[in-house]
Amino acid sequence: MTPLHDAGSDAGARRPGINGMRLRGLIRKEFLQIVRDPSSIAIAFLLPAFLLLLHGYGVSLDATNVPLAFVAEAPGAEAASLAEAFAGSPYFDVRRFAIMKDAVAALSTHEVNGIVRVRENFSNITAGTMAPTGPMPIQVILNGVDANTARLVSGYAEGVWALWLEDRERQAGREIRPPVELVSRIWYNSEMRSRNFLVPGLIAVNMTLIGALLTAMVMAREWERGTMEALMVTPVSILEILLGKIIPYFIMGMGGMALSVSMAVWVFAVPLRGSLWLLVLVSSVFLLVSLGIGLFISIVAKNQFVAGQVAIIVTFLPAFLLSGYIFDIASMPRPVQIVTHIVAARYFIAILQSSFLAGDVWAVVRPNLAALVLMAVFFLTLCGLKSKKRLD
């Protein structure tokens, strides 16, 4: 379509720079629009709080209170002692069955995730030896539908078994002298809480979606209502229009980020060991990337429904699946690992997890922050090149 040739448009063309008064007017207009239409406030503050509460409490990689069937074919003191050892573990919810058939039926209907079967010759176990013939005295059967949970349950069961054997040796008065004594020392997340790992990543996933939606939906709404056309015929330059859109939603996005970090520290008790100022800096750069993506989507789509759908597809889903939030990138196929390099959340999550759990590890911060800066420059420049004072 032909460019707008009126006095306002020509004046805007002659003023490619930034006029402070016009820019302040645009920012004030945007904040007034936000107050009149509080959906932006909901996106910036209510959405991250809701998603953090939902995912923070609903998503966990810890296997606790796993329903476990315990079958003792010949009840006795040894079998009862082992059953108590499993029942005393925080990882298992022990359910006792009299016969193996009932336990297998419970496993097939997913009432339990595993079976510990103690056979009749279990009482023949002595220190370091078992019955030389016949079936093994103890059998562990696991539901392998969820392979990760099955591996965790297998490890927990082996741990309970080892501790029970050690306790039995001590009760018998025999001194335990293992050839190698293992002392575990866990760094950065000594409590081994999956929430400490997931919540920082969840902040990045949420801010990816929120930053893109703030600009994508709002700009598209202005195109639909016709207010963008009215703005185009004013003396403002396209750079002032872009800054007038980015600055207010950048402020709101940082407010949402502050809320998310506050909830992570005070609601979910995730330690923040890194510098707060570095976290603010990195969050600012990442938010510019998200806002740039959303702004570019709105420039291309100019429709709220389409902009919202595209924002979810190109920002939230890759951030959720390909950023290392839940799935380890190193375990992905090589082609998928290459694709993850274009997902901005990948770099932000790496810095967030390091900042929260390990502190300011500059070997992690520098390359990931540099990648975010490059992506911010790329998307904002792309928005500037794509934006023109034209009604087409």
N, C-alpha and C positions, 0 to 999 in steps of 0.2 A: 504494500500500500504506500501511497505517496507520503513523504514526511510532512509533518505539520509545519506550514509556512505562515506563521502569524507573528505579531510583535513579540509575544511572550516567548515563543519558541526560538526566534532569532536572538532575543536577548540571552536566552539560556545557552544558545550556541556560542555567543560571544563571551560567555563567562564559564569556561571549562574548569576553573579553579573552585575553591571552597570559600563561600561567604559565611562568616561566623553567624551573622544575624539570621540568614536564611536557614542555616543548619540548625540553630537553636529552635527556630520556629517549627521545622520538620520534626525534631525530637519531641518538642512539646505536643505537637499534634498527635504523634504516635502514642505518647503516654496517655493523652486524653482518650484516644481510641481504645487503649487497653482498659482504662477505667470503665468506659461505656460498654465494652464487650469483654467480660471477665474470662472468656474461654482461654485467653493467653495466660492469665494468672493460674488457671487450672492446669494448663500444660506445664508451666514452669515450676509449680510448687506442689499441687495435689498429685499429679501423675508420678513424680519421682518418689514421693512419700508412700503412695499406694504400692508402686512396684517394689520398693525396698521392703516394705512390710510383707508383701505377698511372697516374694522370692526369698527374702532373708529368713523367714520362718518356714516356708514351704519347700525350699530346695536344700537338700543336705546330702553330702557324700558319705556321711558317717553311718555305719551299720550298728544300731543299738536296739536292744530289746527284740532281737530276731527270734521269731517263734521257732522253737526247736523241740522235736519229739524225743523222748528218752524211753527206751524199752529195755527192761531188765528181764531176761528169760528165766533167771534163777535169782530172785531177790536175796540179797545178803548184805553184810556190813560193808564189803568192798564196793558193791554196786551202789549202795545208798550213799557212801562217801563220795563217789564220783558224781552221782546225781546232784549232790549238794554243791560240789565244786562248780558244776555248770550253772546251777541255779544262782550261785553267789556272784557270777560274772555279770557286769552291767551290759554285756553284749547279747545276752540270751534271755529269752522268756521261755523257761522249760515247761513242757507239757508232758506228763507221764502217761504212757500207754501200757496196757497189760500184755498185749500181743502185737507182733510185728505187722500183721495184716491191717489192723486199725491205723497204725502209724503210716503205712504206705498209702492207705486211702486218704489220710489227712495231707500227705505230701502231694498226692495227685490233684487234690482240690485246692492247693495253695494255702491251706490252713497253717502249715508249718513250712519252713524253708530247708529243713534238714532233719536227719534222724541219727541219733547215737544209739547203737544196738549193742548191748552188753550180753554176751553169750553165757551159756551155763558154765564153761570152763574159765570164766573170768577170775574166779577165786584162786586159780592155780598160778596166777602171776606172782612171781617173787622178785626180789630186787634185781633188776637188770635182765631177767629171763622171762620167757613165756612158755606156754605149753608147747612141747616139741611137735606134737602131731595134732591133727584135727583142724577145725576152722579157727581162724584168728579170734582171740577173746573179745575184741572190740571192733566194731565196724561203724564208720561214719558215711552216711549217704547224703548228698547235697542236691538241691534243685538247681540245675545248671542253666535254666532259662535266662536268668540275669547273671551273666558270667562274672561281672565285677563283684556283685554281692556274694556269689558262691566262693570266689577267691578270698574275700574278707572273712566269711564264715569259716572257711577251711583254716585260715591262719589263726583265728580266734580259738577254734576248737583244739588245734595243736598246742596253743599256748596254755589253755586250761589243762590239757592232758599233761604237759610238762610240769606245770606247777603242782598238779596233784601227785605226780610221781615223786617230786622233791619233798613235798610235805609228808608223804608216806615213808620215805627214807628217814627223815628226821624223827618221826614218831617211833620208828623201829630202833632208833639210837645209832644209826649208821652215819658216819661222817661223809659228807659229799665233797669230793675234791675234783671238780672238772678240770681237764687239761688246759682249757682256755676259758677264762671268765669274760663274758661279754658285758660291757657297760654301755648302755644306749645313751646317747646325748643328741637331742633334737634341737636344731637351731631355728630361729626366726618364728616358728609356730610350735613352741614346746608343748602346748596343750593339745596339739593335733586336732584342732577344731576346723572342720571344713568351712564353717561360716567365716572364719578369719581370712580364708582364701577366696571365698565366693563373693563376699560383700564388696570389696574393692573393685572386683571385676564387674559386679552388677552396677556400681556407680557409673562406670564407663559406658556400659550398654544403655543405661537409662539416659545419660546425657547425650549419647549419640542420637537417640530417638527424639529427645526433647528439643535439642538444638536444631535438628532438621525440621521438626514440626512447627516450631515457633515462627520460622521465616517462610516455610513452604505454604502453610495453611493461611497465614495472615496476608501475605502478598497475593496469593491466589484469590482470597476473598475481596481484596481491593480491585482486582481485575474484574471479578464478577459483578461487583456493585457499581462499577464505572468511576470510582473515585481516582483510580490510577490515571485514567484518561484526563480527568480534570487537572491532576497534578502535572501531567506532561506539558500542558499549555502555559504553565507558570514559568517565570524566569530562572527557576532552579536548574542546576546542571544535573546530569545523570549521576555524577559522583556524589553530589549532595543527597540525592534521593537514596542511593545505596547506603550511604553512611547514616542517613536518617532512619533507615530500616534496621541496620545492623546494631547501632549503638544501644537503643532501648532494649532490644531483645538479648543483647550481650549482657547488659546489666541484670535482666531478669534471669537469664541462664546461669550467671554466676551466683545469684541468690538461690536458685535451685541446687546448685552445686554445694553451696554452704550448708543448705538444709540436709543434703545427702550425707556430707561428711559428718555433720553433727549427729545424725541418726546412727551412722556407722560406729562412732566413738561411744556415744552415750546410751543408745538403745541396744546395739548388738555387741558392745564391749570389744570392738576390734581395736587393737593398739595402733596408735599413730606415732611411729618412731622417727619419721623424717621431718624435714623442715616444712613448716606451714607455708612460708613464703614461696618455697620452691613448688609446693603443691598448687598454690594459687597461680603461679606463672604457667605451669604445665597445663592446668585446667583452662586457663585463658586461651592458650594457643589451640588446645583441642576444641574448645567451644567455637573458636573462629572457623575451624575446619567444618564443624557440623553446621554452623550458620551459613557458611559459604555453600555447602552442598544443598541445604534447604532453599537458599536464595536462587541457586541455579535451577533447581527443580521448579520453583514457582515461575521463573522467567520463561521456561520452556513450556510448562503445563498450562498455567493461567486458569486452572480449574481446581476448586478445593478438593473434590472427591479424587480426581486423578493425582493431584499433588500429595494428598495424604497416603494413597495407596503406594505411589512410587517411593515416598519417603520411608515407609515401613519396609518395603522390599529391598531398597538399595542401602539402607542404613541399619535398621534394627536387626533383620535376619542375619546379615553377614557379621554384625557385631556379636550376636548371640552364638553363632555357630563356628565362625572362623577366626575369632580373636584370641582364643586361649582362655576364655571365660570359664568354660567347663571342660572342653576337650583339649588335651595337650597337642599343640601344633606339631611337635616333633613326632607324634604318633600318627599323624595324617599322611596319606600318600604324597609323594613328591610333587605331583602337579597341583594338588590342593595347597600344599605349603607355599608354592610360588604365588598362588592367587591371594593368600592371606596378606601379602606385602602391600596390597592396595586397600586394605581395611584399616582405617585410621584407629579404630578401637584397639587393634592389636598393640600398637605402640603406647597408647595411653594406659592400657591395662598393665603392661610390663612395668611402667613407672609407678602406677598406683600400688600394685602388690609389693614392689620393692620399698616404696615410701612408707606404707603402713606397717609392714612386717619386718623389714630389715634396716630401714633408714635411707639416707641419701647415698645410694651406691652410684657414683658418677659414671662408672663403666656401663651401667644400665641407662642412666638418665640421658647422657650426651647423644648417643646414636638415635634413641627413640624420640627425643625432643627435636633433634635435627630433622627427622622424618616428618614430624608433625608440622614444623615450620614450613617445610617445602610444600606439604599438602595444603596448608592454609594459604600460602602465596599462590599456589596453582588455582585453587577453586575461587578465591576472591578475584584474581586476575581474569579468570574465565567469565565470572559474572560481569566484570566491567566491560570485557570485550563483547559479550553477548547482549548487554543492555544498551539500547539506543532509544532516543526520544521519537519513537515511531509507533503508530497504532497499527501494527500488523501481527 
